[in-house]
Amino acid sequence: MEHFTIATVAEQHADFRRVLWTGKHSQLVIMTVPPGGEIGEEVHEVDQILSFVSGVGEAVVSGEKRKVAQGDLVIVPAGRKHNFINTGPNPLVLYTVYAPAEHADGAIHRTKEEADALEEAGKDEPPSS
């Protein structure tokens, strides 16, 4: 069994992206978006479920915008353009489940810039089945 207290993990690791667990069919990732930051507009070939732990922001999925805050959950089906923007004064903390995995097992990206660079270089590939 894997067990995580997401708020505690977020407090201990304020990385932009940290893969917590990768399974055969899904992956759990925690993200911390700094004030004024964003995940960045993207499209995945996998489904994504995001649950917001703290902070406030804006979700943009296929052009539709919604405010998000602690306790909210957003589903992004595969193939949908999306972005999540921190609109508050504190970090926007969330965890996301990708199905199947989207990132390298055990990946830690301290900043969005680091994450983008590793993705561009092909060094953030999910495990192959």
VENCORUR-V609124 format. One record per residue. N is the residue number from 1. RES is the residue in three letters. PSI is psi in degrees with one decimal (* if undefined). OMEGA is omega in radians with two decimals (NA if undefined). D_FIRST is the distance of its C-alpha to the first C-alpha in Angstrom with 1 decimal. Layout:
# VENCORUR-V609124
n res psi omega d_first
N RES PSI OMEGA D_FIRST
N RES PSI OMEGA D_FIRST
This chain:
# VENCORUR-V609124
n res psi omega d_first
1 MET 137.1 3.00 0.0
2 GLU 137.5 -3.14 3.8
3 HIS 132.4 -3.14 6.5
4 PHE 137.0 2.91 10.1
5 THR 99.8 -2.94 13.4
6 ILE -43.3 -3.13 15.4
7 ALA -40.0 3.13 18.8
8 THR -43.8 3.11 18.0
9 VAL -42.6 -3.14 16.8
10 ALA -40.2 3.11 20.0
11 GLU -39.9 -3.07 22.1
12 GLN -26.4 -3.06 21.0
13 HIS 99.2 -3.12 21.4
14 ALA 32.5 3.14 24.2
15 ASP 152.2 3.06 24.0
16 PHE -46.1 3.14 25.3
17 ARG 133.4 3.10 22.3
18 ARG 118.3 3.08 19.1
19 VAL 120.0 -3.13 16.5
20 LEU -32.4 -3.07 13.0
21 TRP 139.9 3.07 11.1
22 THR 124.0 3.10 12.8
23 GLY -172.3 -3.12 11.9
24 LYS -34.4 -3.04 14.6
25 HIS -3.5 -3.11 15.9
26 SER 174.2 -3.10 15.0
27 GLN 139.5 3.11 14.5
28 LEU 126.4 -3.08 13.7
29 VAL 137.0 3.02 16.6
30 ILE 141.9 -3.13 18.1
31 MET 144.4 3.04 21.9
32 THR 114.0 -3.12 24.6
33 VAL 121.1 -3.09 28.1
34 PRO 160.3 3.08 30.9
35 PRO 132.3 -3.12 33.8
36 GLY -5.7 -3.11 36.1
37 GLY 177.6 3.11 33.6
38 GLU 163.0 3.06 32.0
39 ILE -34.9 -3.11 29.5
40 GLY 136.9 -3.11 32.5
41 GLU 130.4 -3.08 33.7
42 GLU 167.0 3.05 31.8
43 VAL 129.3 3.09 31.0
44 HIS 156.4 3.04 27.9
45 GLU 9.1 -3.13 27.8
46 VAL 159.1 3.05 24.3
47 ASP 151.3 -3.12 23.3
48 GLN 133.1 3.07 22.1
49 ILE 123.2 -3.10 20.8
50 LEU 132.2 3.11 21.4
51 SER 127.7 -3.02 20.7
52 PHE 126.2 -3.04 22.9
53 VAL -42.8 3.12 21.9
54 SER 162.9 -3.10 25.3
55 GLY 179.9 3.10 28.7
56 VAL 152.1 -3.12 31.0
57 GLY -166.8 3.12 31.9
58 GLU 131.3 3.04 33.2
59 ALA 134.7 3.06 31.5
60 VAL 111.9 -3.13 33.8
61 VAL 119.9 -3.11 32.8
62 SER 40.1 3.10 35.6
63 GLY -12.8 3.12 38.1
64 GLU 132.5 -3.09 36.9
65 LYS 140.4 3.06 36.3
66 ARG 145.3 3.01 34.3
67 LYS 145.4 3.08 33.6
68 VAL 149.0 3.13 29.9
69 ALA 178.3 3.14 28.6
70 GLN 131.6 3.11 25.7
71 GLY -12.2 3.13 24.0
72 ASP 154.3 3.11 25.4
73 LEU 134.0 3.13 23.6
74 VAL 134.2 3.08 25.4
75 ILE 129.5 3.10 24.9
76 VAL 102.9 3.10 26.6
77 PRO 152.7 3.11 27.2
78 ALA 140.6 3.08 27.7
79 GLY -2.5 -3.12 31.2
80 ARG 131.6 3.06 31.9
81 LYS 135.5 -3.08 33.3
82 HIS 160.0 3.05 31.6
83 ASN 152.0 3.08 31.6
84 PHE 125.4 -3.00 30.2
85 ILE 132.8 3.07 32.6
86 ASN 116.2 -3.13 32.3
87 THR 4.3 -3.07 35.3
88 GLY -180.0 -3.11 34.8
89 PRO -9.0 -3.11 35.5
90 ASN 164.2 3.09 31.9
91 PRO 144.6 3.02 29.0
92 LEU 112.9 -3.07 27.4
93 VAL 132.5 -3.14 23.6
94 LEU 159.5 2.92 21.4
95 TYR 150.9 -3.10 18.2
96 THR 144.2 3.06 18.5
97 VAL 122.4 3.04 16.7
98 TYR 138.9 3.09 18.7
99 ALA 109.6 -0.10 18.8
100 PRO -171.6 -3.10 19.2
101 ALA 148.6 -3.14 18.5
102 GLU -24.1 -3.05 21.6
103 HIS 166.0 3.11 21.3
104 ALA 139.5 3.11 20.8
105 ASP 129.7 3.12 17.3
106 GLY 7.0 -3.10 17.1
107 ALA 139.6 3.03 20.3
108 ILE 118.9 3.11 21.7
109 HIS 109.6 -3.04 25.0
110 ARG -31.4 -3.14 26.6
111 THR 164.3 3.07 29.3
112 LYS -38.4 -3.14 30.1
113 GLU -42.1 3.09 32.9
114 GLU -43.7 3.12 30.6
115 ALA -47.6 -3.13 28.3
116 ASP -42.6 -3.12 31.4
117 ALA -42.7 3.14 32.9
118 LEU -39.0 3.09 30.0
119 GLU -45.7 3.13 29.7
120 GLU -36.8 -3.11 33.5
121 ALA -1.0 -3.13 33.4
122 GLY 23.2 -3.10 30.9
123 LYS 21.1 3.10 28.3
124 ASP 49.5 -3.11 25.5
125 GLU 140.0 3.09 24.9
126 PRO 157.5 3.09 21.7
127 PRO 144.4 3.07 20.5
128 SER 145.1 -3.08 22.6
129 SER * NA 21.3
